[in-house]
């Protein structure tokens, strides 16, 4: 399993404690930052980096920590293929996997002791999705992703359309010369 982790300045201490645990367990981890709790930074920068690495399939699970966990959760859930769950108990971490098939856990450092956060992460990484009736429910959520067009997809189609317009103009001008 490959894990992406990120935190803002408020979640830095908890992130470092979680990284210690992951290293002891031999879990491959990439730290997307921040590198200090001494300088204020924007949670969204780290949430986007971690979420994109999950959505792109480069990492299997993500861990995000900020003051409340709310901003990280909102931001991460904007990325296609990411299902982030804000967890403030072991039970929530367990159900986020078993029933919701979450692939990112967000934690509020202001409300969670570092040792508790490690337990949430341990549970989150070991629980399996139960499927069955829960799959039917998560499939409904996934179907929403395909009902909205991603801006990057629009840009790709616009570039392709412009290319064909240029080609059509070229053919038209050649036809008029004949």
Buried (B, 14 or more C-beta within 10 A) or exposed (E): EBBBBBBBBBBBBBBBBBBEBBEEBEBEBBBBBBEEBEEEBBBBBBBBBBBBBBBEEEBBBBBBBBBBBEBBBBBBBEBBEBBBBBBBEBEBBBBBBBBBBBBBBBBBBEEBEBEBBBBBBBBBBEBEBEEEEBEEEBEEEBEEEEEEEEEEEEEEEEEEEEEEEEEEEEEEEEEEEE
